Amino acid sequence: MNDPDLEPFFRGVDMVTLIAKQNRFLAYAFGATTHYHGKDIVMGHAHLIINRGLNLSHFDKVAGHFVDSLKEMGVAQELIDEAAGVLIGVRPLFDPERYKGKVDVEKIEKAATTPQSKPAEAGQEAPACCSIM
């Protein structure tokens, strides 16, 4: 909220609800749970990318704040590197070029509550939360 480049995306957002959603998503994305029942990353952000100008520079700032937070909490560097690797894997989803002429935001938002399941073994298809359009 203190970053002037990111703050506009959070105006009017119920932060308590957003933090709870982020906690559930991060628990899923980092393997603490195998089920996720919220919007996937594309569905959760497409309206911001298409209608509000969210882009790769914003993603990079959020990723930087995330890494800085982990460092402040004393998380080991190898775990920070692993977490950064997960973030880098979804970075292409925040490129506005992916969405030009391809996405109907209303359809995305209607389909946004499909439950997700994490694959049991390496080598299986990526979970829907992190798949690339």
DSSP file with accessible surface (Angstrom, degrees, kcal/mol):
  #  RESIDUE AA STRUCTURE BP1 BP2  ACC     N-H-->O    O-->H-N    N-H-->O    O-->H-N    TCO  KAPPA ALPHA  PHI   PSI    X-CA   Y-CA   Z-CA
    1    1 A M              0   0  112      0, 0.0     6,-0.1     0, 0.0     9,-0.1   0.000 360.0 360.0 360.0 -21.2    0.0    0.0    0.0
    2    2 A N        +     0   0  165      4,-0.1     3,-0.1     5,-0.0     0, 0.0   0.474 360.0  93.8 -89.1  -2.1    3.0    2.3    0.5
    3    3 A D    >>  -     0   0   18      1,-0.1     4,-2.8     2,-0.0     3,-1.2  -0.814  66.8-152.8 -91.8 114.7    4.2    1.9   -3.1
    4    4 A P  T 34 S+     0   0  104      0, 0.0    -1,-0.1     0, 0.0    -2,-0.0   0.765  94.1  55.0 -61.8 -23.9    2.8    4.7   -5.2
    5    5 A D  T 34 S+     0   0   85      1,-0.1     4,-0.1     2,-0.1    53,-0.0   0.739 118.9  32.1 -78.4 -23.2    2.9    2.5   -8.4
    6    6 A L  T X4 S+     0   0   12     -3,-1.2     3,-1.7     2,-0.1     4,-0.5   0.728  97.4  82.2-103.5 -27.9    0.9   -0.3   -6.8
    7    7 A E  G >X S+     0   0   49     -4,-2.8     3,-2.0     1,-0.3     4,-0.7   0.847  82.7  63.3 -52.3 -39.3   -1.4    1.6   -4.4
    8    8 A P  G >4 S+     0   0   37      0, 0.0     3,-0.6     0, 0.0    -1,-0.3   0.836  97.3  58.3 -59.5 -27.3   -4.0    2.4   -7.1
    9    9 A F  G <4 S+     0   0   24     -3,-1.7    -2,-0.2     1,-0.2    -3,-0.1   0.677 108.3  46.5 -74.6 -14.9   -4.7   -1.3   -7.7
   10   10 A F  G X4 S+     0   0   48     -3,-2.0     3,-2.1    -4,-0.5    -1,-0.2   0.467  78.6 124.7-107.1  -1.9   -5.7   -1.6   -4.0
   11   11 A R  T << S+     0   0  154     -4,-0.7     3,-0.1    -3,-0.6    -4,-0.0  -0.357  85.3   7.1 -60.8 130.3   -8.0    1.4   -3.7
   12   12 A G  T 3  S+     0   0   91      1,-0.3     2,-0.4    -2,-0.1    -1,-0.3   0.487  97.3 134.5  78.7   2.3  -11.4    0.3   -2.4
   13   13 A V    <   -     0   0   59     -3,-2.1     2,-1.0     1,-0.1    -1,-0.3  -0.685  64.3-120.8 -88.4 135.5  -10.3   -3.3   -1.8
   14   14 A D     >  -     0   0   96     -2,-0.4     4,-2.5     1,-0.2     5,-0.2  -0.648  28.2-164.6 -71.9 102.7  -11.2   -5.0    1.4
   15   15 A M  H  > S+     0   0   60     -2,-1.0     4,-2.9     1,-0.2     5,-0.2   0.834  82.6  57.4 -67.1 -32.1   -7.7   -5.7    2.6
   16   16 A V  H  > S+     0   0  117      2,-0.2     4,-2.0     1,-0.2    -1,-0.2   0.950 111.8  42.5 -62.5 -45.9   -8.8   -8.2    5.3
   17   17 A T  H  > S+     0   0   62      2,-0.2     4,-2.4     1,-0.2    -2,-0.2   0.924 114.4  51.1 -65.5 -43.9  -10.5  -10.3    2.6
   18   18 A L  H  X S+     0   0   37     -4,-2.5     4,-2.9     1,-0.2     5,-0.2   0.927 109.0  50.3 -61.4 -43.9   -7.6   -9.9    0.1
   19   19 A I  H  X S+     0   0   81     -4,-2.9     4,-2.7     1,-0.2    -1,-0.2   0.918 110.1  50.4 -62.0 -41.0   -5.0  -11.0    2.7
   20   20 A A  H  X S+     0   0   38     -4,-2.0     4,-2.2    -5,-0.2    -1,-0.2   0.928 112.2  47.5 -62.8 -42.4   -7.1  -14.1    3.5
   21   21 A K  H  X S+     0   0  103     -4,-2.4     4,-2.6     1,-0.2    -2,-0.2   0.913 111.8  50.1 -64.1 -43.1   -7.3  -14.9   -0.2
   22   22 A Q  H  X S+     0   0   86     -4,-2.9     4,-3.1     1,-0.2     5,-0.3   0.909 108.9  52.2 -62.8 -41.4   -3.6  -14.3   -0.7
   23   23 A N  H  X S+     0   0  100     -4,-2.7     4,-2.3    -5,-0.2    -1,-0.2   0.926 111.4  46.5 -60.8 -44.4   -2.8  -16.6    2.2
   24   24 A R  H  X S+     0   0  139     -4,-2.2     4,-1.8     2,-0.2    -2,-0.2   0.922 115.0  46.9 -64.2 -42.6   -4.9  -19.4    0.8
   25   25 A F  H  X S+     0   0   36     -4,-2.6     4,-3.4     2,-0.2     5,-0.2   0.941 113.1  47.6 -66.1 -45.7   -3.4  -19.0   -2.7
   26   26 A L  H  X S+     0   0   59     -4,-3.1     4,-2.4     1,-0.2     6,-0.3   0.894 108.5  55.1 -65.0 -37.2    0.2  -18.8   -1.4
   27   27 A A  H  <>S+     0   0   36     -4,-2.3     5,-2.5    -5,-0.3     6,-1.2   0.919 114.6  41.3 -60.1 -39.9   -0.4  -21.9    0.8
   28   28 A Y  H ><5S+     0   0    0     -4,-1.8     3,-1.6     4,-0.2    -2,-0.2   0.955 114.0  50.2 -70.5 -50.3   -1.5  -23.7   -2.4
   29   29 A A  H 3<5S+     0   0   15     -4,-3.4    -2,-0.2     1,-0.3    -1,-0.2   0.838 115.3  43.8 -61.6 -31.2    1.2  -22.3   -4.7
   30   30 A F  T 3<5S-     0   0   77     -4,-2.4    -1,-0.3    -5,-0.2    -2,-0.2   0.283 119.8-104.3-102.8  11.8    4.0  -23.2   -2.3
   31   31 A G  T < 5S+     0   0   47     -3,-1.6    -3,-0.2     2,-0.3    -4,-0.1   0.543  83.1 123.0  88.9   9.1    2.7  -26.7   -1.4
   32   32 A A  S   <S+     0   0   87     -5,-2.5     2,-0.3    -6,-0.3    -4,-0.2   0.745  85.9  19.3 -74.9 -20.4    1.2  -26.3    2.1
   33   33 A T        -     0   0   58     -6,-1.2    -2,-0.3    -5,-0.1    -1,-0.1  -0.973  64.1-144.7-143.8 155.5   -2.2  -27.6    0.7
   34   34 A T  S    S+     0   0   84     -2,-0.3    84,-2.5    -3,-0.1     2,-0.4   0.445  81.1  63.2-101.6  -1.3   -3.2  -29.6   -2.4
   35   35 A H  E     -A  117   0A  97     82,-0.2     2,-0.4    80,-0.0    82,-0.2  -0.966  53.0-178.7-127.5 143.9   -6.5  -27.8   -3.0
   36   36 A Y  E     -A  116   0A  23     80,-2.0    80,-3.9    -2,-0.4   -11,-0.0  -0.994   7.1-175.2-139.7 130.0   -7.4  -24.3   -3.9
   37   37 A H        +     0   0  126     -2,-0.4     2,-0.1    78,-0.2     3,-0.1   0.007  55.9  86.2-117.8  28.5  -10.9  -23.0   -4.3
   38   38 A G  S    S-     0   0   17      1,-0.2     2,-0.1    76,-0.1    -2,-0.1  -0.425  89.8 -57.9-112.5-169.4  -10.4  -19.4   -5.4
   39   39 A K        -     0   0   76     -2,-0.1    -1,-0.2    74,-0.1    74,-0.1  -0.425  55.9-118.2 -67.0 143.6   -9.8  -17.7   -8.7
   40   40 A D     >  -     0   0   16     -2,-0.1     4,-2.6    72,-0.1     5,-0.2  -0.319  35.6 -95.9 -76.1 172.0   -6.7  -18.8  -10.6
   41   41 A I  H  > S+     0   0   17     88,-1.0     4,-0.8     1,-0.2     5,-0.1   0.852 123.9  46.7 -62.7 -35.9   -4.0  -16.3  -11.2
   42   42 A V  H >> S+     0   0   12      2,-0.2     4,-2.4     1,-0.2     3,-0.9   0.962 115.3  45.1 -69.1 -49.8   -5.2  -15.3  -14.7
   43   43 A M  H 34 S+     0   0   35      1,-0.2     4,-0.4     2,-0.2    -2,-0.2   0.838 112.0  53.3 -64.5 -32.0   -8.9  -15.0  -13.6
   44   44 A G  H 3< S+     0   0   20     -4,-2.6    -1,-0.2     1,-0.2    -2,-0.2   0.695 123.1  24.8 -76.5 -18.7   -7.9  -13.0  -10.6
   45   45 A H  H XX S+     0   0   65     -3,-0.9     4,-2.1    -4,-0.8     3,-0.6   0.550  91.1  93.5-123.6 -11.0   -5.8  -10.4  -12.4
   46   46 A A  H 3X S+     0   0    0     -4,-2.4     4,-3.2     1,-0.3     5,-0.4   0.886  87.2  53.6 -56.1 -42.0   -7.1  -10.2  -16.0
   47   47 A H  H 3> S+     0   0   52     -4,-0.4     4,-2.2     1,-0.2     5,-0.5   0.869 110.0  48.2 -63.4 -32.7   -9.5   -7.4  -15.3
   48   48 A L  H <> S+     0   0   24     -3,-0.6     6,-2.2     3,-0.2     4,-1.2   0.878 114.6  45.5 -72.8 -37.4   -6.6   -5.4  -13.8
   49   49 A I  H  X S+     0   0    9     -4,-2.1     4,-0.6     4,-0.2    -2,-0.2   0.945 122.2  35.5 -69.3 -47.6   -4.4   -6.1  -16.8
   50   50 A I  H  < S+     0   0   66     -4,-3.2    -2,-0.2    -5,-0.2    -3,-0.2   0.913 132.2  24.6 -75.3 -43.8   -7.0   -5.4  -19.4
   51   51 A N  H  < S+     0   0  112     -4,-2.2    -3,-0.2    -5,-0.4    -2,-0.2   0.683 129.9  32.7 -99.6 -20.4   -8.9   -2.5  -17.8
   52   52 A R  H  < S-     0   0  118     -4,-1.2    -3,-0.2    -5,-0.5    -2,-0.1   0.370 102.0-109.0-125.3   2.9   -6.5   -0.9  -15.3
   53   53 A G     <  +     0   0   40     -4,-0.6    -4,-0.2     1,-0.2    -3,-0.1   0.641  50.5 167.1  84.1  14.8   -3.0   -1.2  -16.9
   54   54 A L        +     0   0   15     -6,-2.2     2,-0.2    -9,-0.1    -1,-0.2  -0.406  19.0 159.2 -60.9 135.6   -1.4   -3.8  -14.6
   55   55 A N     >  -     0   0   50     40,-0.1     4,-2.2    -2,-0.1     3,-0.4  -0.810  54.6 -71.7-148.5-171.8    1.7   -5.0  -16.3
   56   56 A L  H  > S+     0   0   35      1,-0.2     4,-2.7    -2,-0.2     5,-0.2   0.826 123.3  57.9 -62.6 -33.8    5.1   -6.7  -15.9
   57   57 A S  H  > S+     0   0   69      2,-0.2     4,-1.8     1,-0.2    -1,-0.2   0.899 108.4  47.2 -65.5 -36.0    6.7   -3.7  -14.2
   58   58 A H  H  > S+     0   0   28     -3,-0.4     4,-2.5     2,-0.2    -2,-0.2   0.915 110.9  51.7 -68.2 -43.2    3.9   -3.9  -11.5
   59   59 A F  H  X S+     0   0   16     -4,-2.2     4,-2.9     1,-0.2     5,-0.2   0.935 108.6  51.5 -56.7 -46.0    4.5   -7.7  -11.2
   60   60 A D  H  X S+     0   0   68     -4,-2.7     4,-2.4     1,-0.2    -1,-0.2   0.888 109.4  50.0 -61.7 -37.6    8.3   -7.1  -10.7
   61   61 A K  H  X S+     0   0   75     -4,-1.8     4,-2.5     2,-0.2    -1,-0.2   0.930 111.5  47.5 -66.5 -44.4    7.6   -4.6   -8.0
   62   62 A V  H  X S+     0   0   73     -4,-2.5     4,-2.6     2,-0.2    -2,-0.2   0.938 112.4  49.9 -61.9 -44.7    5.3   -7.0   -6.1
   63   63 A A  H  X S+     0   0   17     -4,-2.9     4,-2.6     1,-0.2    -1,-0.2   0.911 110.2  51.1 -60.5 -41.1    7.8   -9.8   -6.5
   64   64 A G  H  X S+     0   0   31     -4,-2.4     4,-2.7    -5,-0.2    -1,-0.2   0.916 110.5  47.8 -63.0 -42.5   10.5   -7.5   -5.1
   65   65 A H  H  X S+     0   0   81     -4,-2.5     4,-2.4     2,-0.2    -1,-0.2   0.894 111.0  52.5 -64.9 -38.6    8.4   -6.6   -2.1
   66   66 A F  H  X S+     0   0   48     -4,-2.6     4,-2.2     2,-0.2    -2,-0.2   0.952 111.7  44.8 -61.2 -49.1    7.6  -10.3   -1.6
   67   67 A V  H  X S+     0   0   27     -4,-2.6     4,-2.4     1,-0.2    -2,-0.2   0.924 112.3  52.0 -63.1 -43.3   11.4  -11.1   -1.6
   68   68 A D  H  X S+     0   0   78     -4,-2.7     4,-2.6     1,-0.2    -1,-0.2   0.902 108.6  51.8 -59.7 -39.4   12.2   -8.2    0.7
   69   69 A S  H  X S+     0   0   57     -4,-2.4     4,-1.7     2,-0.2    -1,-0.2   0.912 108.6  50.3 -64.2 -42.7    9.5   -9.4    3.1
   70   70 A L  H  <>S+     0   0   22     -4,-2.2     5,-2.4     1,-0.2     4,-0.3   0.916 111.3  49.0 -61.9 -41.5   11.0  -12.9    3.2
   71   71 A K  H ><5S+     0   0  109     -4,-2.4     3,-1.6     1,-0.2    -2,-0.2   0.926 108.8  52.7 -62.6 -44.8   14.4  -11.4    3.9
   72   72 A E  H 3<5S+     0   0  164     -4,-2.6    -1,-0.2     1,-0.3    -2,-0.2   0.824 107.3  53.2 -60.4 -31.8   13.1   -9.2    6.7
   73   73 A M  T 3<5S-     0   0  135     -4,-1.7    -1,-0.3    -5,-0.2    -2,-0.2   0.463 118.4-113.2 -82.9  -2.6   11.5  -12.3    8.3
   74   74 A G  T < 5 +     0   0   63     -3,-1.6    -3,-0.2    -4,-0.3    -2,-0.1   0.730  53.2 169.6  80.5  22.6   14.9  -14.1    8.2
   75   75 A V      < -     0   0   46     -5,-2.4    -1,-0.2    -6,-0.2     5,-0.1  -0.445  43.5 -99.5 -68.4 139.4   13.9  -16.7    5.7
   76   76 A A    >>  -     0   0   39     -2,-0.1     4,-2.0     1,-0.1     3,-0.7  -0.292  27.3-121.0 -60.9 144.1   16.9  -18.7    4.4
   77   77 A Q  H 3> S+     0   0   94      1,-0.3     4,-2.9     2,-0.2     5,-0.2   0.854 110.9  57.5 -58.9 -37.3   18.3  -17.6    1.0
   78   78 A E  H 3> S+     0   0  136      1,-0.2     4,-1.8     2,-0.2    -1,-0.3   0.882 108.8  46.6 -64.7 -32.9   17.7  -21.0   -0.6
   79   79 A L  H <> S+     0   0   92     -3,-0.7     4,-2.6     2,-0.2    -1,-0.2   0.878 111.0  52.0 -73.8 -35.8   14.0  -20.8    0.3
   80   80 A I  H  X S+     0   0    3     -4,-2.0     4,-2.9     2,-0.2    -2,-0.2   0.931 109.6  50.1 -63.0 -43.3   13.8  -17.3   -1.0
   81   81 A D  H  X S+     0   0   94     -4,-2.9     4,-2.0     2,-0.2    -2,-0.2   0.905 110.7  49.6 -61.7 -40.1   15.4  -18.5   -4.2
   82   82 A E  H  X S+     0   0  130     -4,-1.8     4,-1.6     2,-0.2    -2,-0.2   0.930 112.2  47.4 -64.6 -44.4   12.9  -21.3   -4.5
   83   83 A A  H  X S+     0   0    9     -4,-2.6     4,-2.2     1,-0.2    -2,-0.2   0.917 110.1  52.7 -63.5 -41.9   10.0  -18.9   -3.9
   84   84 A A  H  X S+     0   0   29     -4,-2.9     4,-2.8     1,-0.2    -1,-0.2   0.880 105.1  56.5 -62.6 -34.9   11.4  -16.4   -6.5
   85   85 A G  H  X S+     0   0   44     -4,-2.0     4,-1.6     2,-0.2    -1,-0.2   0.888 105.8  49.8 -63.3 -39.1   11.5  -19.3   -8.9
   86   86 A V  H  X S+     0   0   52     -4,-1.6     4,-0.8     2,-0.2    -2,-0.2   0.938 112.0  48.7 -64.1 -44.3    7.8  -19.9   -8.4
   87   87 A L  H >X S+     0   0   31     -4,-2.2     3,-1.2     1,-0.2     4,-0.9   0.928 107.8  53.3 -61.8 -45.5    7.1  -16.2   -9.0
   88   88 A I  H >< S+     0   0  106     -4,-2.8     3,-0.7     1,-0.3    -1,-0.2   0.868 101.0  63.3 -59.2 -33.9    9.2  -16.1  -12.1
   89   89 A G  H 3< S+     0   0   43     -4,-1.6    -1,-0.3     1,-0.2    -2,-0.2   0.790 109.3  38.2 -63.0 -27.2    7.2  -19.0  -13.5
   90   90 A V  H X< S+     0   0   11     -3,-1.2     3,-1.7    -4,-0.8     4,-0.3   0.513  87.6  98.4-102.0  -3.8    4.0  -16.9  -13.5
   91   91 A R  G X< S+     0   0   77     -4,-0.9     3,-2.4    -3,-0.7    -2,-0.1   0.874  74.2  62.5 -52.5 -43.5    5.5  -13.6  -14.6
   92   92 A P  G >  S+     0   0   52      0, 0.0     3,-1.5     0, 0.0    -1,-0.3   0.785  90.5  69.5 -57.6 -22.7    4.5  -14.1  -18.3
   93   93 A L  G <  S+     0   0    2     -3,-1.7    -2,-0.2     1,-0.3    -3,-0.1   0.667  93.5  57.7 -67.8 -15.4    0.8  -14.1  -17.2
   94   94 A F  G <  S+     0   0   13     -3,-2.4    -1,-0.3    -4,-0.3   -35,-0.2   0.289  76.3 111.0-100.3  11.1    1.1  -10.4  -16.4
   95   95 A D    X   -     0   0   54     -3,-1.5     3,-2.0   -40,-0.2     4,-0.4  -0.755  61.5-149.5 -86.6 113.5    2.2   -9.3  -19.9
   96   96 A P  G >> S+     0   0   41      0, 0.0     3,-1.6     0, 0.0     4,-0.7   0.779  91.3  72.1 -56.3 -25.5   -0.6   -7.3  -21.4
   97   97 A E  G >4 S+     0   0  115      1,-0.3     3,-0.6     2,-0.2    -3,-0.0   0.815  87.8  63.7 -60.2 -29.7    0.3   -8.5  -24.9
   98   98 A R  G <4 S+     0   0   53     -3,-2.0    -1,-0.3     1,-0.2    -5,-0.0   0.750 105.0  45.8 -62.4 -26.3   -1.0  -12.0  -24.0
   99   99 A Y  G X> S+     0   0    9     -3,-1.6     3,-1.8    -4,-0.4     4,-1.1   0.546  74.4 125.1-101.5  -8.7   -4.5  -10.5  -23.6
  100  100 A K  T << S-     0   0  136     -4,-0.7    -3,-0.0    -3,-0.6   -50,-0.0  -0.348  96.9 -16.9 -60.2 116.5   -4.9   -8.4  -26.7
  101  101 A G  T 34 S+     0   0   93     -2,-0.3    -1,-0.3     2,-0.1    -2,-0.1   0.541 124.7  86.0  69.3   8.6   -8.1   -9.5  -28.5
  102  102 A K  T <4 S+     0   0  142     -3,-1.8     2,-0.5     1,-0.1    -2,-0.2   0.680  71.0  68.4-111.0 -24.5   -8.1  -12.8  -26.6
  103  103 A V     <  -     0   0   33     -4,-1.1     2,-0.7   -57,-0.1    -2,-0.1  -0.881  48.8-162.8-118.4 132.7   -9.9  -12.4  -23.3
  104  104 A D     >  -     0   0   77     -2,-0.5     4,-2.0     1,-0.2     3,-0.4  -0.927  15.3-160.6-103.5 103.3  -13.5  -11.7  -22.4
  105  105 A V  H  > S+     0   0   21     -2,-0.7     4,-2.8     1,-0.2     5,-0.2   0.869  87.5  57.2 -57.8 -38.6  -13.2  -10.4  -18.8
  106  106 A E  H  > S+     0   0  132      1,-0.2     4,-2.0     2,-0.2    -1,-0.2   0.924 108.2  47.1 -60.6 -42.2  -16.9  -11.1  -18.0
  107  107 A K  H  > S+     0   0  147     -3,-0.4     4,-1.7     2,-0.2    -1,-0.2   0.905 111.7  51.8 -64.8 -39.8  -16.4  -14.8  -19.0
  108  108 A I  H  < S+     0   0   24     -4,-2.0     4,-0.4     1,-0.2    -2,-0.2   0.947 110.3  47.5 -60.8 -48.8  -13.3  -15.0  -16.9
  109  109 A E  H >< S+     0   0   83     -4,-2.8     3,-0.9     1,-0.2    -1,-0.2   0.879 110.0  52.7 -66.1 -32.6  -14.9  -13.6  -13.9
  110  110 A K  H 3< S+     0   0  167     -4,-2.0     3,-0.4     1,-0.2    -1,-0.2   0.854 115.0  41.6 -69.3 -32.6  -17.9  -15.9  -14.2
  111  111 A A  T >< S+     0   0   43     -4,-1.7     3,-1.2    -3,-0.2    -1,-0.2   0.362  86.7 105.6 -93.1   7.2  -15.7  -19.0  -14.4
  112  112 A A  T <   +     0   0    1     -3,-0.9    -1,-0.2    -4,-0.4    -2,-0.1   0.496  66.8  61.3 -76.2  -2.6  -13.3  -17.8  -11.6
  113  113 A T  T 3   +     0   0  106     -3,-0.4    -1,-0.3   -74,-0.1   -74,-0.1   0.231  64.7 135.5-110.5  19.5  -14.4  -20.0   -8.8
  114  114 A T    <   -     0   0   76     -3,-1.2   -76,-0.1     1,-0.1    -3,-0.0  -0.474  61.4-114.1 -66.0 125.2  -13.5  -23.4  -10.3
  115  115 A P        -     0   0   78      0, 0.0     2,-0.3     0, 0.0   -78,-0.2  -0.322  30.2-147.0 -61.1 144.4  -11.7  -25.5   -7.7
  116  116 A Q  E     -A   36   0A  13    -80,-3.9   -80,-2.0    -3,-0.0     2,-0.4  -0.862   8.7-160.5-112.3 148.0   -8.1  -26.3   -8.4
  117  117 A S  E     -A   35   0A  76     -2,-0.3    11,-0.3   -82,-0.2   -82,-0.2  -0.993  17.7-128.8-128.3 139.6   -6.1  -29.4   -7.5
  118  118 A K        -     0   0   54    -84,-2.5     8,-0.1    -2,-0.4   -84,-0.0  -0.627  31.3-107.0 -85.1 141.0   -2.4  -29.7   -7.4
  119  119 A P        -     0   0   44      0, 0.0    -1,-0.1     0, 0.0     4,-0.0  -0.360  21.0-137.2 -66.0 148.0   -0.7  -32.6   -9.3
  120  120 A A  S    S+     0   0   93      1,-0.1     2,-0.3     2,-0.1    -2,-0.0   0.790  79.2  34.9 -77.6 -30.3    0.7  -35.3   -7.1
  121  121 A E  S >  S-     0   0  140      1,-0.0     3,-1.4     0, 0.0    -1,-0.1  -0.919  87.1 -98.3-129.7 154.5    4.0  -35.9   -8.8
  122  122 A A  T 3  S+     0   0  106     -2,-0.3     3,-0.1     1,-0.2    -2,-0.1  -0.304 106.7  40.3 -62.0 149.9    6.6  -33.9  -10.7
  123  123 A G  T 3  S+     0   0   87      1,-0.4    -1,-0.2    -4,-0.0     3,-0.1   0.267  88.3 116.4  92.8 -14.2    6.2  -34.0  -14.4
  124  124 A Q  S <  S-     0   0  100     -3,-1.4    -1,-0.4     1,-0.2     0, 0.0  -0.379  81.0 -69.8 -80.3 169.0    2.5  -33.8  -14.3
  125  125 A E        -     0   0  175      1,-0.1    -1,-0.2    -3,-0.1     3,-0.1  -0.205  59.7 -98.3 -57.5 145.6    0.6  -30.9  -15.8
  126  126 A A        -     0   0   56      1,-0.1    -1,-0.1    -3,-0.1     5,-0.1  -0.307  46.2 -96.5 -63.7 147.7    1.0  -27.5  -14.0
  127  127 A P    >   -     0   0   23      0, 0.0     3,-1.7     0, 0.0     4,-0.5  -0.295  32.4-112.9 -64.0 153.2   -1.9  -26.6  -11.7
  128  128 A A  G >  S+     0   0   35    -11,-0.3     3,-0.8     1,-0.3   -87,-0.1   0.799 112.8  67.7 -59.5 -27.5   -4.5  -24.3  -13.2
  129  129 A C  G 3  S+     0   0    0      1,-0.2   -88,-1.0   -89,-0.2    -1,-0.3   0.814 114.4  27.1 -62.8 -26.5   -3.5  -21.5  -10.8
  130  130 A C  G <  S+     0   0   30     -3,-1.7    -1,-0.2   -89,-0.1    -2,-0.2   0.243  90.1 124.0-122.5  11.2   -0.2  -21.2  -12.6
  131  131 A S    <   -     0   0   47     -3,-0.8     2,-0.5    -4,-0.5   -89,-0.1  -0.389  59.3-120.4 -75.3 156.0   -0.9  -22.4  -16.1
  132  132 A I              0   0   89     -2,-0.1    -1,-0.1     1,-0.1    -2,-0.1  -0.838 360.0 360.0-102.1 131.8   -0.1  -20.1  -19.0
  133  133 A M              0   0  100     -2,-0.5    -1,-0.1   -40,-0.0   -34,-0.0  -0.174 360.0 360.0 -53.6 360.0   -2.9  -19.1  -21.4
